[in-house]
Amino acid sequence: MPYYCPECGGEMVYMPSIKRYVCKSCGLTLTQQELIEMREKLRPSFESEEDEKQKRKKEYLKWWLSKKK
């Protein structure tokens, strides 16, 4: 699985000599742990599937109980 730079989106390659990932575009260097942490930080938080189901149920109930013309 290729890694992509969290800064510029360029491809990251692993350099075994320094034990770090290096961006081919901007030169950013990160350890694997730093790369994972940055990706988690930048990833948008999504509602869990259960939260989404509850939200839909509430919206449906609200619609069902509303006055319909």
N, CA, C and O atoms as CSV, one atom per row, in Angstrom:
chain,resi,resn,atom,element,x,y,z
A,1,MET,N,N,0.846,-1.177,0.000
A,1,MET,CA,C,0.000,0.000,0.000
A,1,MET,C,C,0.893,1.242,0.000
A,1,MET,O,O,1.687,1.442,0.919
A,2,PRO,N,N,0.760,2.058,-1.018
A,2,PRO,CA,C,1.589,3.266,-1.051
A,2,PRO,C,C,1.089,4.301,-0.047
A,2,PRO,O,O,-0.111,4.420,0.199
A,3,TYR,N,N,2.017,5.035,0.517
A,3,TYR,CA,C,1.677,6.127,1.424
A,3,TYR,C,C,1.798,7.431,0.657
A,3,TYR,O,O,2.623,7.568,-0.247
A,4,TYR,N,N,0.954,8.392,1.037
A,4,TYR,CA,C,0.994,9.703,0.403
A,4,TYR,C,C,1.279,10.762,1.451
A,4,TYR,O,O,0.872,10.636,2.606
A,5,CYS,N,N,1.967,11.787,1.046
A,5,CYS,CA,C,2.403,12.857,1.934
A,5,CYS,C,C,1.199,13.620,2.488
A,5,CYS,O,O,0.330,14.039,1.724
A,6,PRO,N,N,1.143,13.801,3.797
A,6,PRO,CA,C,0.038,14.566,4.378
A,6,PRO,C,C,0.141,16.062,4.091
A,6,PRO,O,O,-0.834,16.795,4.256
A,7,GLU,N,N,1.308,16.514,3.666
A,7,GLU,CA,C,1.508,17.940,3.367
A,7,GLU,C,C,1.122,18.293,1.935
A,7,GLU,O,O,0.346,19.221,1.706
A,8,CYS,N,N,1.676,17.535,0.956
A,8,CYS,CA,C,1.474,17.914,-0.445
A,8,CYS,C,C,0.750,16.861,-1.269
A,8,CYS,O,O,0.346,17.137,-2.398
A,9,GLY,N,N,0.577,15.649,-0.722
A,9,GLY,CA,C,-0.106,14.593,-1.456
A,9,GLY,C,C,0.817,13.775,-2.347
A,9,GLY,O,O,0.361,12.869,-3.045
A,10,GLY,N,N,2.114,14.087,-2.330
A,10,GLY,CA,C,3.080,13.327,-3.133
A,10,GLY,C,C,3.291,11.928,-2.571
A,10,GLY,O,O,2.919,11.636,-1.434
A,11,GLU,N,N,3.893,11.068,-3.387
A,11,GLU,CA,C,4.142,9.691,-2.956
A,11,GLU,C,C,5.293,9.638,-1.958
A,11,GLU,O,O,6.319,10.294,-2.135
A,12,MET,N,N,5.101,8.846,-0.910
A,12,MET,CA,C,6.139,8.661,0.104
A,12,MET,C,C,6.842,7.333,-0.168
A,12,MET,O,O,6.191,6.323,-0.434
A,13,VAL,N,N,8.167,7.338,-0.100
A,13,VAL,CA,C,8.940,6.109,-0.273
A,13,VAL,C,C,9.732,5.845,1.000
A,13,VAL,O,O,10.207,6.775,1.652
A,14,TYR,N,N,9.870,4.568,1.347
A,14,TYR,CA,C,10.606,4.203,2.556
A,14,TYR,C,C,12.092,4.138,2.248
A,14,TYR,O,O,12.503,3.501,1.279
A,15,MET,N,N,12.896,4.794,3.070
A,15,MET,CA,C,14.354,4.779,2.936
A,15,MET,C,C,14.909,3.955,4.097
A,15,MET,O,O,14.991,4.452,5.220
A,16,PRO,N,N,15.289,2.703,3.843
A,16,PRO,CA,C,15.769,1.838,4.924
A,16,PRO,C,C,17.015,2.372,5.630
A,16,PRO,O,O,17.210,2.105,6.816
A,17,SER,N,N,17.851,3.115,4.926
A,17,SER,CA,C,19.091,3.621,5.528
A,17,SER,C,C,18.824,4.588,6.677
A,17,SER,O,O,19.594,4.642,7.636
A,18,ILE,N,N,17.726,5.359,6.585
A,18,ILE,CA,C,17.392,6.309,7.652
A,18,ILE,C,C,16.145,5.885,8.418
A,18,ILE,O,O,15.749,6.536,9.385
A,19,LYS,N,N,15.523,4.779,7.976
A,19,LYS,CA,C,14.319,4.227,8.615
A,19,LYS,C,C,13.188,5.245,8.692
A,19,LYS,O,O,12.521,5.383,9.718
A,20,ARG,N,N,12.988,5.952,7.583
A,20,ARG,CA,C,11.934,6.968,7.513
A,20,ARG,C,C,11.318,6.961,6.115
A,20,ARG,O,O,11.922,6.499,5.147
A,21,TYR,N,N,10.100,7.485,6.045
A,21,TYR,CA,C,9.444,7.694,4.756
A,21,TYR,C,C,9.789,9.101,4.293
A,21,TYR,O,O,9.783,10.045,5.083
A,22,VAL,N,N,10.092,9.235,2.994
A,22,VAL,CA,C,10.466,10.517,2.421
A,22,VAL,C,C,9.529,10.819,1.259
A,22,VAL,O,O,9.289,9.964,0.406
A,23,CYS,N,N,9.001,12.042,1.232
A,23,CYS,CA,C,8.119,12.459,0.148
A,23,CYS,C,C,8.956,12.767,-1.087
A,23,CYS,O,O,9.954,13.485,-1.014
A,24,LYS,N,N,8.532,12.208,-2.230
A,24,LYS,CA,C,9.256,12.454,-3.485
A,24,LYS,C,C,9.082,13.896,-3.963
A,24,LYS,O,O,9.927,14.409,-4.698
A,25,SER,N,N,7.997,14.552,-3.554
A,25,SER,CA,C,7.717,15.907,-4.034
A,25,SER,C,C,8.319,17.000,-3.164
A,25,SER,O,O,9.063,17.850,-3.651
A,26,CYS,N,N,7.990,16.976,-1.857
A,26,CYS,CA,C,8.405,18.095,-1.010
A,26,CYS,C,C,9.562,17.760,-0.067
A,26,CYS,O,O,10.129,18.661,0.552
A,27,GLY,N,N,9.922,16.474,0.050
A,27,GLY,CA,C,11.057,16.100,0.885
A,27,GLY,C,C,10.740,15.888,2.355
A,27,GLY,O,O,11.655,15.656,3.144
A,28,LEU,N,N,9.485,15.957,2.746
A,28,LEU,CA,C,9.101,15.725,4.132
A,28,LEU,C,C,9.509,14.313,4.539
A,28,LEU,O,O,9.294,13.360,3.790
A,29,THR,N,N,10.103,14.180,5.737
A,29,THR,CA,C,10.489,12.860,6.230
A,29,THR,C,C,9.737,12.564,7.517
A,29,THR,O,O,9.643,13.408,8.409
A,30,LEU,N,N,9.200,11.339,7.598
A,30,LEU,CA,C,8.427,10.915,8.761
A,30,LEU,C,C,8.699,9.447,9.055
A,30,LEU,O,O,8.949,8.658,8.144
A,31,THR,N,N,8.649,9.087,10.333
A,31,THR,CA,C,8.688,7.674,10.688
A,31,THR,C,C,7.307,7.103,10.368
A,31,THR,O,O,6.361,7.851,10.121
A,32,GLN,N,N,7.200,5.791,10.374
A,32,GLN,CA,C,5.901,5.186,10.088
A,32,GLN,C,C,4.871,5.610,11.132
A,32,GLN,O,O,3.721,5.883,10.787
A,33,GLN,N,N,5.265,5.667,12.391
A,33,GLN,CA,C,4.339,6.072,13.454
A,33,GLN,C,C,3.882,7.519,13.257
A,33,GLN,O,O,2.697,7.815,13.414
A,34,GLU,N,N,4.795,8.415,12.920
A,34,GLU,CA,C,4.432,9.816,12.673
A,34,GLU,C,C,3.477,9.921,11.493
A,34,GLU,O,O,2.530,10.707,11.519
A,35,LEU,N,N,3.731,9.127,10.457
A,35,LEU,CA,C,2.878,9.129,9.268
A,35,LEU,C,C,1.465,8.671,9.618
A,35,LEU,O,O,0.491,9.281,9.175
A,36,ILE,N,N,1.346,7.612,10.401
A,36,ILE,CA,C,0.045,7.104,10.828
A,36,ILE,C,C,-0.682,8.147,11.672
A,36,ILE,O,O,-1.873,8.385,11.473
A,37,GLU,N,N,0.028,8.768,12.614
A,37,GLU,CA,C,-0.581,9.776,13.481
A,37,GLU,C,C,-1.078,10.982,12.685
A,37,GLU,O,O,-2.162,11.499,12.956
A,38,MET,N,N,-0.293,11.432,11.707
A,38,MET,CA,C,-0.710,12.584,10.891
A,38,MET,C,C,-1.929,12.234,10.046
A,38,MET,O,O,-2.828,13.059,9.885
A,39,ARG,N,N,-1.968,11.022,9.506
A,39,ARG,CA,C,-3.119,10.609,8.706
A,39,ARG,C,C,-4.375,10.556,9.568
A,39,ARG,O,O,-5.443,10.979,9.126
A,40,GLU,N,N,-4.262,10.041,10.792
A,40,GLU,CA,C,-5.405,9.986,11.700
A,40,GLU,C,C,-5.900,11.387,12.061
A,40,GLU,O,O,-7.104,11.628,12.146
A,41,LYS,N,N,-4.960,12.299,12.271
A,41,LYS,CA,C,-5.307,13.670,12.642
A,41,LYS,C,C,-6.025,14.382,11.499
A,41,LYS,O,O,-6.949,15.161,11.732
A,42,LEU,N,N,-5.598,14.113,10.263
A,42,LEU,CA,C,-6.172,14.785,9.106
A,42,LEU,C,C,-7.445,14.121,8.605
A,42,LEU,O,O,-8.213,14.745,7.873
A,43,ARG,N,N,-7.686,12.870,8.981
A,43,ARG,CA,C,-8.861,12.142,8.523
A,43,ARG,C,C,-10.113,12.743,9.158
A,43,ARG,O,O,-10.166,12.939,10.372
A,44,PRO,N,N,-11.118,13.033,8.334
A,44,PRO,CA,C,-12.351,13.567,8.908
A,44,PRO,C,C,-13.028,12.514,9.767
A,44,PRO,O,O,-12.983,11.323,9.457
A,45,SER,N,N,-13.654,12.957,10.844
A,45,SER,CA,C,-14.338,12.009,11.713
A,45,SER,C,C,-15.729,11.745,11.153
A,45,SER,O,O,-16.494,12.669,10.877
A,46,PHE,N,N,-16.030,10.486,10.997
A,46,PHE,CA,C,-17.325,10.078,10.478
A,46,PHE,C,C,-18.156,9.502,11.613
A,46,PHE,O,O,-17.624,8.923,12.560
A,47,GLU,N,N,-19.455,9.669,11.504
A,47,GLU,CA,C,-20.335,9.079,12.490
A,47,GLU,C,C,-20.285,7.568,12.317
A,47,GLU,O,O,-20.121,7.065,11.206
A,48,SER,N,N,-20.425,6.866,13.405
A,48,SER,CA,C,-20.448,5.417,13.304
A,48,SER,C,C,-21.729,4.991,12.605
A,48,SER,O,O,-22.677,5.769,12.502
A,49,GLU,N,N,-21.754,3.770,12.133
A,49,GLU,CA,C,-22.932,3.266,11.433
A,49,GLU,C,C,-24.154,3.275,12.350
A,49,GLU,O,O,-25.261,3.588,11.913
A,50,GLU,N,N,-23.950,2.933,13.609
A,50,GLU,CA,C,-25.057,2.923,14.571
A,50,GLU,C,C,-25.600,4.335,14.789
A,50,GLU,O,O,-26.814,4.522,14.861
A,51,ASP,N,N,-24.718,5.328,14.895
A,51,ASP,CA,C,-25.154,6.717,15.044
A,51,ASP,C,C,-25.979,7.155,13.839
A,51,ASP,O,O,-26.991,7.842,13.983
A,52,GLU,N,N,-25.540,6.755,12.657
A,52,GLU,CA,C,-26.252,7.104,11.430
A,52,GLU,C,C,-27.652,6.484,11.427
A,52,GLU,O,O,-28.614,7.143,11.034
A,53,LYS,N,N,-27.779,5.226,11.860
A,53,LYS,CA,C,-29.090,4.575,11.928
A,53,LYS,C,C,-30.011,5.301,12.900
A,53,LYS,O,O,-31.182,5.528,12.595
A,54,GLN,N,N,-29.488,5.666,14.067
A,54,GLN,CA,C,-30.295,6.372,15.062
A,54,GLN,C,C,-30.773,7.721,14.523
A,54,GLN,O,O,-31.915,8.119,14.751
A,55,LYS,N,N,-29.901,8.406,13.819
A,55,LYS,CA,C,-30.243,9.703,13.242
A,55,LYS,C,C,-31.380,9.547,12.225
A,55,LYS,O,O,-32.322,10.339,12.222
A,56,ARG,N,N,-31.293,8.529,11.365
A,56,ARG,CA,C,-32.340,8.285,10.381
A,56,ARG,C,C,-33.666,7.939,11.050
A,56,ARG,O,O,-34.724,8.399,10.618
A,57,LYS,N,N,-33.608,7.126,12.107
A,57,LYS,CA,C,-34.833,6.762,12.828
A,57,LYS,C,C,-35.512,7.993,13.417
A,57,LYS,O,O,-36.730,8.142,13.320
A,58,LYS,N,N,-34.717,8.879,14.032
A,58,LYS,CA,C,-35.274,10.094,14.623
A,58,LYS,C,C,-35.897,10.993,13.562
A,58,LYS,O,O,-36.972,11.555,13.771
A,59,GLU,N,N,-35.216,11.131,12.416
A,59,GLU,CA,C,-35.749,11.967,11.342
A,59,GLU,C,C,-37.054,11.388,10.802
A,59,GLU,O,O,-37.992,12.132,10.520
A,60,TYR,N,N,-37.118,10.067,10.656
A,60,TYR,CA,C,-38.331,9.427,10.160
A,60,TYR,C,C,-39.474,9.607,11.154
A,60,TYR,O,O,-40.600,9.921,10.768
A,61,LEU,N,N,-39.176,9.408,12.427
A,61,LEU,CA,C,-40.203,9.570,13.456
A,61,LEU,C,C,-40.721,11.005,13.481
A,61,LEU,O,O,-41.925,11.233,13.603
A,62,LYS,N,N,-39.829,11.954,13.369
A,62,LYS,CA,C,-40.229,13.366,13.337
A,62,LYS,C,C,-41.130,13.625,12.132
A,62,LYS,O,O,-42.147,14.307,12.259
A,63,TRP,N,N,-40.773,13.092,10.976
A,63,TRP,CA,C,-41.601,13.251,9.780
A,63,TRP,C,C,-42.948,12.574,9.987
A,63,TRP,O,O,-43.982,13.155,9.658
A,64,TRP,N,N,-42.958,11.358,10.526
A,64,TRP,CA,C,-44.188,10.593,10.710
A,64,TRP,C,C,-45.166,11.294,11.660
A,64,TRP,O,O,-46.378,11.264,11.451
A,65,LEU,N,N,-44.628,11.915,12.692
A,65,LEU,CA,C,-45.476,12.590,13.675
A,65,LEU,C,C,-45.896,13.997,13.249
A,65,LEU,O,O,-46.792,14.585,13.855
A,66,SER,N,N,-45.270,14.524,12.237
A,66,SER,CA,C,-45.607,15.876,11.797
A,66,SER,C,C,-46.957,15.865,11.070
A,66,SER,O,O,-47.434,14.826,10.611
A,67,LYS,N,N,-47.551,17.056,10.984
A,67,LYS,CA,C,-48.822,17.182,10.273
A,67,LYS,C,C,-48.559,17.063,8.781
A,67,LYS,O,O,-47.724,17.771,8.217
A,68,LYS,N,N,-49.276,16.173,8.172
A,68,LYS,CA,C,-49.122,15.990,6.720
A,68,LYS,C,C,-50.321,16.605,6.026
A,68,LYS,O,O,-51.446,16.484,6.510
A,69,LYS,N,N,-50.102,17.250,4.921
A,69,LYS,CA,C,-51.202,17.914,4.207
A,69,LYS,C,C,-51.816,16.986,3.206
A,69,LYS,O,O,-52.757,17.365,2.508
